[in-house]
């Protein structure tokens, strides 16, 4: 165990996070190499080289491959892992649209149009037409029409006309479409255009300095949902490929064309259809066989590890709409993965689906692309909260979304923020990465103790699809919503009772399941490499006949089957009583928490209670892991709000206990008590708090014993505080009036609104996340870069107090503009350096050009399709006061108070603020502690702050990091030695880079669209997040409990 603890203390690169490195501008070798060193300093273990919106270097061009090789070589020198990414942006499969310039490779659909008979006319593109009586999506009295047929029987009725339709072209695919992933020939073209080119230029590095390749969000087209397409009537489209109808007849023995009305609609109002179920199964098989399998085969043959994720996993509906079953795709990935978007996403079952399939398939490394769409304001505590539950449920490869190469132009709004050098806190991020790496080591060094498999009910949704059954990947009908609700409830009831389980996909069960016995002769339900003692059936409408046969065999062998709620009413989507008969011979009860938890109670190895009341703590999730004779119990408070200060953990294992602390790497002996058949641990959980216990025969020698203290005194450390800044203050100038081609001046507006207004006037495409890539435009649309207009911009601000030191003007591409300050041409637009990112050029700004009152900065530039109009910035030693959208420059405050920095002269500031505390020993008579250092301790506590993290400094000592709750740190020795204490609030970039006008200020996600809101979602006044120490810190004196 000593070697394993050493790995826990110092995790290797394979356990460290690997961000998506967004290559999103004009790439530069020296800057790329510099950023690789930044990743090393941040505690990362590698990176994925990922083309993103804004890429100007030609994708898959010779320079591209030169840079790939240079970065892989540098990574190898530093002990980092370099990984490829297989697409220009996403989803994988088109090689930046080059594959789908060939029409036969484009994504295609069966399209249903419902037309009144007197308006219907036959056309050559109709593959079949039917006449029926239609009420909503329910149809009756349906018959197929012969081509050209229209008779008296059709009049007054509805014609169902079916066509083959191609996906509309999109700038997001550089003027092409997504690919038909059910077409093997199209996949081979993708591999030829992408993977083979990597092999040509970089193949000598495969399996060495280039570890593998990331595949991102492939899918087979949306299923009557319309997600990802803009076609008219998009929710009336079903994916189609050339071999679909032949394969369907071969597999199911009848002609799908004859059953197209039932595939799309509800025959006589019946919501469940075997045709829908069979079709969804077949298109999944075609997707796996013709896309997933050949991609994996190529990677295996060429020594590349295949990782990534598919679209999309969050619910039964989302995976039905785009894939069918995400669990079945994981077999075709070496390191399968998921995608958890936004800060508030708590779809815990997404990670559980992955870890279940991975256990059954014997996959070691599980990836999550996380932190996407979370915004600049994400704190370290939020990074922990988002990552913790995923790690608990098996994620051991963290793929951060994302780290930008540059913030130039539109790139700075590409689902912010950037987990890299642009963030103020980048030098502190190693603290977060080390924490998660250590947790990953524990997972990797042990195996899950899991005895229950819950049958996954996705196929119960397959058989209920119809046009609009789902919108934007969320169910609209009550029948599917009920299944979704039961799916969530089943997860929560078990997880909240600390009962672990895996999901069992019925397709995987059909392929990999057998009934066996353990060493004691007890029956096991074995799926691949995982074995279970009990099967739970809950929230299913239909079950496969193959699953039913296995369950009957398991029951006959003495296995435990638990039915929670109504048993499935269908077998293979055909009405049947067979499941009801099986349930009568099994453990059965209502779909209720109490029943399910009780029925699974014999497979529960940990129980977490409030010690005083004995109430179950349902916010504490648990994983039990085994390593030889040792057990690891991992506990997590999934609440970001609730703290539990007196907790009793019952564990059904005996032995000595060590607590392993991931943030510090330390170990200690917790407060425990041995009981008959187990032990009890007394502990506490702050919000998002975690505990990892090792239960073993003999704990390590000389471990410190966990001590308990009582608060005996507390005092507030009031301001005013002396302070200093890590960066000059900043004033954002993003409101401008403008003039186009010498015309009249338009009134002031936000700069992105100005840009969009000019583009609409000139007939240009709007910038945004779906725009044509610059590399593509530079290569194929050079005429769009020709100047076609002249734009003048005016940025205004008020000076109340003239600065006494030089200012700096920050902007992008100053060499392309004429610059005037209060009518005076700026003497030089030569850059003297960069600010925050290499795209931001620093210009000298003679402060003598300013005047008391109104001031104006004017820019003149030539304008074309590829011009970027962006905000400009002033930095220097000044304060800023806001009045609506007006910026008023003041002098810097001499001191700071606790409270929002936005109101103290720093509305746009996003560096660090270092507060100097007054003499600490003078603040409380008992603050200077002497004698036994364990008898009393002095802690500095932070009741409320808004920052990525807080650091506490004392002279030259290493700072103490306060990254998450409890917001406090021990300063006893510092106070005893009389050191000056400073508090550094490390801010986020939200109030500098926005969105600055979003109403309300917080959103559940942040995308490029959130920067160009209109109507009530846009506020001309600035909408800023609070920052700094919002309340005074407090000194807390604690004495040892006796």
N, C-alpha and C positions, 0 to 999 in steps of 0.2 A: 504493500500500500504506500510505502514511502515514495516510490517512483511515480505512482499515480498522483500523490499529493504534489510532488514537484512539478508535474505537468499542469496540475490545477493552478499552482502558484505562478507558473510561467508558461502559459499556453503557446503553442507553436502557430505558425502562419495559417495552417489548415483550419484552425478554430476561430480565426479572426475574420471580421467582416470584409466584404469585397464589394465596393459600391459600383453601381452603373456609372461609368465615367463618360459623361455626355460630351462627345466630340461635336461641337455645335457652332463652329465658326471657321475662320481661316486658320488652319492648324500650323503650329510652329514647333519644331523639334525641341528647341531649348526650353520653351515654356512647358511642353509636355514632360520633359525630363524633370524639370523643377517640381511639377505637380506630383510626380511619382514619389519624390522625396517627401513632399508634404503628406502623402498618404501614409508613408512609413512612420512619420512623426505622429500622425493621428491615431496610430495603433491598428491600422488596417492590415490585412494579410494579403491583399492583392486588389485587382480591379477587373471590370469588364469594359472593354473598349467599344463604345456604343454610339453609333450615329444618331444625332438628335436634330430637332428643328433648328435651323440656322447654319447647318454645315455648309461651308463654302469650298473646302477642299474636295476635289472630285471623289465621290464614293466609289471604292473599288478601282481607283486609278493607281498609277504607278507610285505617286507620292504617298497615297494612302498606305500602301503596303510597306513602303520604306519606313514610314512612321510606326506602323504596327511592329515591324521587326526591331526598330530602335527601342520602343517601349518594352517589348518583351525581353530584350537583352538587358536593359537597365533594371527591370524588375528582378530578373534572375540574380543580378549582382547584389541586390538588396535583400534577397531572401523572400521576395514577394511572388505571388502567383499572377500571371497575366492570362486573361481569358478573352476570347473573341465573342462577338455578338453577330448574329447571322442576317441582319436586315438593316436597311436605311429607315430609321424610326421603327415602326411596328405596324401591323402584326407580321410575323415571319411568313415568307413564301413568295415575295414578288421581286426581290433584289432591287428595291427602290423603284418598282414599276416596270423594270425592264422585262421581266418574265411575261407580264400581261400586255405588252405591246402586241403579242400574238393573240388574236381573238379567241382561239379555241382553248386557251388556258385561263380565260377570265371566269370569275365566279358567276354562276348562272342559277336561275330559279325557275320553278313552275309558278306561273302567275295566274291567279283566278280573278276574272272580272265577272261581276253579276250585272246583267243587263236585262231590262225589260224587253220582252219579245218583239214588240213593235219598233224598238230602237236598234235591234240586233242585225248585224250584217256579217256574213261569213267572210273570212280573209284567210290567205294562205298560211299565216303563222299560227292558226288555231290547231292545236294537236288533238283536242276533243271538245265537244260541247254537249251539254245536257239540258233538258228542260225539266223544271220542277216547280213546286210551290214552296216559296221561301219565306220564313218568318224569322228575322234576325239571322242567327246562324243555324237554325233548325230547318230542315228541308224534308219534304214528303213527295210521294208520287213522282219519282224521278225516273227518267229514261234517257238513254244516250241518243243523240241525233246523228244520222248519217251526214257526211259532208254535203253541204248545200241544202239540207232539208230544213224547211220551215213550212208547217202546215197549220190548219185551223186549230189543231190541238194546242199549239204553242201560244196563241194569242191570249194576252191577259196574264201570262205566267212569266216566270223568270228563267233566263238563259244563263247557265254556268259555262263560261268560255275560258278554256285553259290554254295558256301560251307558254313558250319557253322565253324567258326574259333575261337579259344580261344586266349585271350591276351597272348603275350609272357611273361614269368616270368621275374622278375626284382629284383635285390638286394634291390631296394628301398622299396619293400614290403617284405623284408627279404626272398627273394627267391620265393615268391608267386606272385600273380597278384592282380589287383584291383577287386572289387566285382561287381556282377550283382545286381545293385540297383533296378532293375525292378522285382526282385525275392523276394517275401515276406518271404520265408523260409530262404534266405540268410540274410535278415535284422534281422529276429528273432535270428539267430545265432550270429550276431554282438551284438545285445542287450544282449543276454545271456552271451557272453564272456566278455563284457565290462561293460555295465550298471548294470547288475545284480551283478557283482562282486563288483562294487562300493557300491551297495546297501547292500551287505553282510557285507562289512567292514566299511562303512561310512554312512549307511542309516539313522542312528540316528541323523545325522547332516543335512540331506536334508531339505531345506527350512529354516534352521537356520544358523549355521555357514558356511554351504556350500549352496550358493545361487542358483546355476544353473550349466549348462554345455554348452560348446562351441562345435558346429559342424562345421567342416572345409572342404570346397570345395567338398562336394559330387556332383556327376554328373552321367549321365546315359551312358557315353561313347561318344567318338567323332563321329561326323556325317560327314563322307567323308572328314575329315580334317587330321586325324592321330595324333592329339594332345594327348600326354600322353602315346602313345604305340610305340613299336619298331618293330612291325610285318612287314614282307615284304609287299610292296605295301600298306602301312598303310592308304593312302588316299582312298583306295578302300574298306573300311570297314564301315558297318552300324551296330549300336547296335542291338542285338538280345537277346530275352529271351524265355524261353520254351513256354509260353502261347501267344507269339506274333501273330502267324498266326491265331490261333483260335479266339483271341480277335478281330483281324482286321476283320475277316469274320463276327463276331457277330455284330460289331459296324457299318461296312460300307456295308455289304451285298455282298461282292465278295472276291475272293481268292487273297491275296497279292502275293502269289508265281507266279501266272499267270502274274502279273504286275511288277515283279522284274526288268526287263529291263528298264521300265519307271521310277521306283523308283531311279535307279542309274544314268540313262542316259537321253538323250533328244530325245523323239520320234519325228522323222522327223524334228529335230532341234528346236522344241518348248521349250522355256526356262521355261515356267510355267506349272506345273503339279499338278492336284488335288491329285494324288497318293502321291506325296512327302509331300504335305500339311497335308493330313490325317495321313500319317505315323508319321510325326513329332508331331502332336497333340496326337496320341495314345501313343507314347513312353514317352511323357511328363506325360500323365495321369497315365501310369503304374509306372513311377518313383515317382510321388506324392503319389499314393495310396499304393505302396508297400515299399516305403522307408520313405518319408517325414512324412506321416501320422502316421505310427506305432512308429516312433521315438518320435514324438511329444506326442502321446498318452501315451507312457511309461513315459515320463518326467512329464506330467500333473498328472498322477496317483501317481507319486512318489515325487511330490512337488518340482521339479526342474524346474527352468526357462530355457527355451531353447533359445540359441542365437547362433550367428556365421554367416556364409555366404556360398554361393554356388559358383560353378565355371561355367561361369565367366561373368562379367557384363559390360565390358567396351564398347561394341558395339553391334549392331544388330547381327553381324556375330558371335561374341564370345558366346553370349547366345544361338543362334541357334545351334552352333556347339556342345555345351556341355549340355544344359538344355532344350532349347526351349523358355521358358519365365521365367526370374528370378522373375518377379512381382508375378506370381502365386505361387511360392514357399513360399513367405513371409507369406502367410496365416498359414503356418505350423511351424512358429517360434513365440515364445512369444515376444522376442526382436530381430526382424530381423536385418540383417546387410549386409555390403558390404566390399569389399577389394580394397583399393586404393594403388597400388604399385608404387614406385619410387617417386622422388621429382617433376618431371616435368609433371606428369599425370594431365591433365586438362579435364578429361571426366566428366564434371559437371553433365551430365544427369544420371550418375550412382546413385548419391545421390538423384537426383530428382525422379528417378524411385522408389527408396525405400520410400522416404517421401510421394510420391503419394499413393502407395499401403498402407502405414501405416495409412494415413488419412482415406482412404476408409475402412480399416479394424479395425480402432480404436486402433492402437498400439501406446503406449506412448514412449517406449525407442527404439532408433535407433542406432545401433552400426556401427562403421567403424574400421576395422583393417587397420591402416595407418602407414606410415613411412617404410614399407618393401622395401628392396633393395635400400635404399637411401645412404648408405655408411657412413663411420666415419665422413666425413667432414661436415655433416649437421649442420647448425647454428640454433640458436633459431629463427632467422628471417625466416629461411626455415621451421622450425616446425610450425611457425605461418601461413605462406603462404599456406602450405599443409592442415592445419587443418581449416583455416578460412572459405573457401568456402564450405567445407563439413558441418561445423556447421551452416553456413547461410542457407543451404538447408535442415537442419533438424537433423543432427547427434548430439546426446547428450550423447553418450557413446563412448569415445575414447579408442580404444584397440591398444596399441602401439606394433608394431612389431620391435623389441622385447627386452626383458631383459634377458641376459644370466646368468645362474647359474655359468658357468665357461667358460673360453677361452681355455681349454685344447685341444690339438691336432687339429683335423679338426673343432671343434666347433667354433674356432675363425674366421672361414671364412664363417660361416653360415649366409649369407645375412646380413653383418654388416651394422651399428654398434650396440652396445648394449646400450640401454637406461636404464642404471643402474650405479652401483658404478664403473664400469670400465671406464666410461667417466669422463673426468676432471671436467665437469660442473655439475655433478649429484646433488650437494648440492644447486645449483641455479635453478634446474628445477621446483621447486615449483612455481616460477614466471610464467612459461608457463602454468602449470596446473591450477593455480588459475584463470588466464585470461580466459581459455576455460571453466572452471567450471561456471564462472559468465555468460558467454554467453549462456551456456546451461540452466541456471536458467531462463533467459529471455525467451528462447524458450519454456521451460516447463510450464511457468506461463501464456502462451498466446496461441492463436490458429491462424492458418494461414488465412489471407484474400485472398481467391483464387477463382475466378469465372470462370476460363477457364479450360477445359479438352482437351488435345491433344491426339487423338487416336494414340496408339503406333503401329508402323508399322513392328514389328518383324515378323509377320506371312507372310509378303510380301517377306521375305527372305526364310522362310520355303519351299515355293513352287518352289524354284529355285536351290536347291542343286544338285551337281554332283561331281564326283571324282575330288578333287583338287579345288573345288569352293572357298575354304578357305585354307590358310596355316598358321599354328601357330596362329589360331583364327582371322586372318585378311583376308578379301575378296580379291580374285584375279581377278574376272571378273568384267567388267565395269557395268553390270546391277545392281549387288548388291552394288558396290562402289557408284553408283549414289544414291541408297537408303540411304546408310550411309551418303553421303554428304548432302542430303536433311534433314536427321534426325538431323545432327549437325547444319545445318543452321537454321532450325526451332527453335531449342533451343536458339541459339545465338541471333537471331533477336528479340525474345521475352525478354530474360533475359537482353540483352543490352539496351532494351527500358524500363527496370524496370517494365515489365509486368509479373506478376506471373501466373503460370499454373501448373496443374498436368497432368501426363500421365494417360491414360485409357487403360488397357490391355483388348483386346477383349474377352478373356476367362473369365476374372473377370466381364466384362460388361454383358456377356451372363448370368452369374450366379447371379449377384447382382444389376443389374440396373433396375430402374423404372423411370417413368416420373411423377413428382409431381409439387407442386406450393409452393411459399414462402408466407409469411404473407400478401403480397400485391396482391396475385393472379398471380404473374408472373411465367412462366414455369421454372422448374428446371430439369436438367438431373442428377439424383441421382444415385451414385455408392456407395453402402454400406452406410457408415456414412458421405460421402462427397457429397455436392450438388453444381452444376455448372449452370451458366447462359448461357454459350456458349460452343460449341464443335468445335474444329479445326480439319480439315482433311487435312493432308499435307504429301507428300512423301510416299503415300501408293499405292501399285500395286493391292492388293486384299483386300477385306473387307468381313467379315462374313455376311451371310444373316441375322443372329440375330441382328447384329449391325445396318445393314441397316434398319430393321423393327423399331428399337427403334428410329433411327434418323428421320425416316418419321413421327413417332408419335410425337416426340419432335417438328418437324417443324409445324405439324398440330396444336400443342398447342401454337404456337407463339414463340417457342424457336429459338435462334440464332445459325445457323450452318455456318461455314466459310470454304470454300474450297480454299486452296492456292496451285495453280498449277493444273496439270491434275488430274481429279478425278480417283479413282481406276477403272481399266479396267476389273477387275474380281470380281466375287462374289463367295466365297468359292473356289477360285482358278479356276473357270470356266468363260470363257469370257462372259461379260455382259455389257449392256448399262445402267443398273439401277442406278448406282452411278452418271453417267453423267446426267441422268434425275433429280435426287435429287439436284445435284449441280446447275442446271438451275433454281431451285426454292429457292436457298440459296444465301448467300453472297459469291461471287466467284471472283477470280482474279488470277494473275500469282504467281508463287512461287518466290516472291521477297520481300525483306525487307520492302520496303515502303508500299506495299499493306497490308502485314500481320500486321504491326504495326498500320496502320490506321484502319484496320478492327477491331482490338482488343482495340482500343483507349478508348472506354467507360468503359473498365475494368482496366484502368490504374490509380493508385491512387498516384503515386509518379513519378516525372520527374526530372532528374538531368542534369543540363546544366552548361557550362562554362559561368561565369557571364558576362564577357566582350563581348563575341561573340554570345552568345545564342546557341552555338553548343551543340548538345547532347553528353554527355560523356558516351560512350558505354562500358567503362571498369568498370563502377560502377554498381554492381548487387544489388538487393534490395529484402527484404522480409518485408511485412507488417503483423504485428501480432495484435490480439485483446485480451484485457483482460477487460471484462466488458465494461465500458464506455471509457477505455483508449486504446490507440493504441501505439504500438512500431514500429518504422521504423528502420530497420537494413540495413545499407549500407556498401558495401565492394568494395574497389578498387582491382580488381583481377589482375591488372598488377603489376609485381614485378619490373618494370623498370620506369614507368611513375608516376610523381607526378602532382597533380592538386591543385594549390594554391588559386584559386579564384572560388569557386563553389557555385551555387545557386540550392537549393533543393526545388522544388515545391511539396507541400503536399495537397491533397484534404480533409484535416480534419482541424477543428478549435479547438483552445484551447491554453493553455500554454505549453511550451516545456522545458523538462529537458534532458540534455545529460548524459547518464550513461557510465562511462569509465571502461572497463573491466580490464585493467592492474592495475589500482590503487584502484578501487572500489568507486571512488569519483563521485560526481554529480555536474553539473554546469548548468547555464542558457546560452544557446548559443545566438548568434545574430540572431534575428528573426523579421519578419514583418507580421502582419495579413493582409490578402487579402480577397476579396469577395470569399466565398466558400472555403477558405483554408488559407494557410500561406506559407511563404518562410523562409528558413534557409540559412544563409551564412556560409560556412565552407571551409575546405581544406582537401585534402587526400594525405598523403605520399604514396609511393609505398606500396602495401599490407595494406593500412590503412583502418580502420573501424570506423563507427560512429553508435551509438545506441541512438535514440531519443524516449523519452516517451512523448506522446501528451495527455494531460489531462485537465480537467476543471480547476484545481488549482494545481500549482506546489508546491513542498515542500517549507516551509518557510526557509529564511536565506540562500538560495543557493548562492554561489559566481557567479558573472557575468563573462562570458568569456571576457578576455581582449585581445586587439590586440596591437602588438608592431612592430616598425620599426627598422631594423638594421641600426645602425649609425656608428659603427666602428668594425673592425675585424683585428686580428693579429694572425700570425702563431706562435705556441710554438715550436721552433726549438730545436733539440738535440745539443750535446749529452745528453743522459739521464743516470743517475744512475739507477740501476735496481737490482732486486733479482728474484730468481726462486722459485716456490712452490715445485719443485721436482728436484733431481739431473739431469744433462744432460744425454742423452742416445746416445749410438752408436749401431745401429742395425747391426748385423753380420749375413747376410743371403746368402752370397756367399761362397761356399765351394768346394774344391776339395775332391775327395773321393777314397777310395780303398775298394774293395769287396773281402772278403775271401783271403786276402794276395796277390791279383793280382796287376796289374799295377795301378798306380795312374791316375785317370781321371782328366781332366782339370777342372778348376773352373766353377761352374754353380750355378744358384739360387737354394736354398735348396729344394724347392718343385719340381724343375726339377730333382734334384739329386734323390729325393725319387721316383719319377715316373720312372726314368731310372732304378733304382735298382729293382723296382717292375716288370717292363717289363722283365728284365733279369731273375728274379727268378720265373716268371710266376704267380705273385700275382695280385689280383684285385687292381686297382687304388683307392686311397682314393678320396672322393668327396661327393657331396650332395646325390648321389644315393647309397652310400655304405651300406652294411649290418650293422645294428645297433650293437654296441659292446655288449649290453646285450644279444642279440640273438646269436652272435658269441661265447660269453662266455658260454652260456648254451648248444648250439647245435653244435658248431664247435671248441671244445677245442683244437683239434689237430693243428689248425691254429696258436695257440699261442706258439707252440713249436719252439725253436730257430733253425734256419736252415742256418744261415750265420753270418759272422762277418763284420761289417762296421766300417771303420775309416774315420773321417772327419777332414779337416783342414780349419780353418777360419783365414784369414790373414788381418792385418791392419798395418798402419805405425804410429810410434810415432815420432812426431817432437819436442814436448816439454813434458818432463816427469811430470806426475802429482805429486803433493806434499802431497796429502791426499789419504786415502784408496779408492780403487774402489770396485765395487761389480759386480759379474758375475751373470746374470739372465738366468735361463733355466728351462725347464720342466723335471721332473723325473731325477734329477742328481744322484740319488742312483743307477741308472742302467748303468752309464757310467764311463769309466776311463778318467781322465782329465789331460792334460799336457799343460803347458804354456811355450813356448820357450824351450821345452824339459824337463821341470821340472814338476814332478807330483804335482798337486794341493794338498796341505797338507790335506785338508778336503773337502768332498762334502756334509757335514751336512748343512742343511738349517738353516739360522738365521732369516728367516722371509719370507714374501711374498711381491710382487711388482705388483701393479695394480689389479691383480686377484690372487685367491688362487692357481692357477696352476703354477704360476711363482715363483720359489724358488730363494731366494737370497743366494749366496755363497760369503764368504769372498775372496777377490782377492788381495793378497799382491802386492802392486804396485812396490815393489822392483824387482819383476820378469819381469817387462817390461824393454825394452832397446830402445835407440834411433835407429830409422830405422825400418826395417821389424820385425814384431812380429807375432807369430803364436799360436793359441789355437787349440789343437788336442783333439778329442773325439773318444773313441773306445766303441762300444756297440754291443751286440748280436742283430740279426735282425730276425723278423718273420712278418707274415701277419698283425699283429695288432700293429706293431711298428710305432711310429710317429716321423718322422724327421722334426724338426722345427728350426726356427731361434733362435739364442742366442743373449744376449744383455749385453753391458757394461754400467754401470751408475757411475757417479762421477762428480767431479769438473774439467771438461775439456771442450774444444771446439772441434768441428769436422769440417774439411774441406773435401769436396768431389772433387775428380778428376776422372770423369767417375764413375766407380763402386768402386774405391779405397777410403778407409776411412783413413784420416790423423788426428791423435789426436794432438791438439794444446792446448795452455792455453786458459782459458776463457777470453773473451774480458772484459776490465775494464768498458766500458760504451757501450750503444747501441745508434744507430741512428734510425730514422724512416726508414722503408724499410723492406724487407723480412728477417725474422730471419734465413731462410735457408742459406742465404749467410753471416750470421754473427756468425757462429759457432754452429748453432742449427738446422741442417737439419732434424733430427729425433725427436726433442723435442716436447712433446705434453702436458706438464703441463701448468701452468699459468706463465706469465711473468708480473712482476709489475714494471712499469716505474715510476720513480719519476720526477715530473715536477719541473722545477726551480721556484723560488719565484714568485707566480702568480701576485701579485700586482705590481711587477716591470716590467711586460711585456707590460703594456699599461697605459698611463697616466690616462685614465678614468676607469681603472679596479677597483679601490677602490671606491665603491659606498656608498654614504651616503644619509641621508634624507629619503624621502618617499620610502619604499621598492618596491612599485608598479610602481614608476615613471621610474625606469630603472632597468634592470636585466642583469646579466652576465651569458652567457651560454658557456659551453665547448662543442665543436662540433668535430666530427670525420669524416673527409672527406673520408678516406679509411682505412679499416682494414680487416684482415682475422682471424677470431676467432669465437667461438660459441657465445660469447657475450663479452661485455666490462663492467667492474665495475669501478666506480670512488670512491676512498676512501679519507677520511680525518680524520686522527687520529682514535679515537675510535668510531666515528659515524658509523651508518649502511651505507653500500655502496649504491650508486645510480646505478641502473642497466640500461644499454643501450643494450637492446636485439634486437630491430628492429628500423626501421626508424620512425621518424627522429633521426639520430645518434647524439644526443646531450642531455645535462642535465644542469639544473640550479645550478650554484655554487655560487650564489651571497652571501649568508650568510657565506659560508666557506671563501670566499675571504675577506669579511669584518672583520672576526675574525682572519685573518692572518694564517689560517691553511695550512699545507703542503698538497698538493694534489697528489695523486698517481692514476695511471691508470693501471688496471689489465686486460690484454688480456687473457681470458680463452680459451685456444686452444682446438682443437679436436685431437683425436688419429690417424688421417689419416696417418701422416708422421711417426708414430711408427709402426702401424699394417697394413698399406697398403690398397689396393695393391700398392706396391712400384715400380713396373716395368711395369705398364699398359701404353700402348701407343695408343691414347693420354691419358693424365693424368685423364681427366674427362670422365665419361660414363653416359648414361641415366639411367643405373641401375648397381647395384653391387651384384654379386652372387659369390658363391665359384669358378665358372669358371673364373672369372676375375683375380684370383690369379695364374692361370696356363695357361695364354695365350701363344701362340706360334707365330712364324713368325713375321709379321709387328706389331702385337698387343703387342709383348713383347720387352722391351728395357732393355739391360744389364745395361745401365746407369740408375740411379735412376730418377723416375718421381714423383716429390713431389709437394704438393700444397703450395702456399704462406702462410705465417703465420705472425702474429703480426700487429703492427701499420704500415701500408704501406706508409702513409703520416703523416706529423706532425699534431697533434690536433690544433684546432684554438679556440681562445677566441672571442666571439661575444658579443658586447655591444648593447642592445636593449632598446629603449625608448618608453614609452606608447604613443599610438596614441591619439590625442585630436580631 
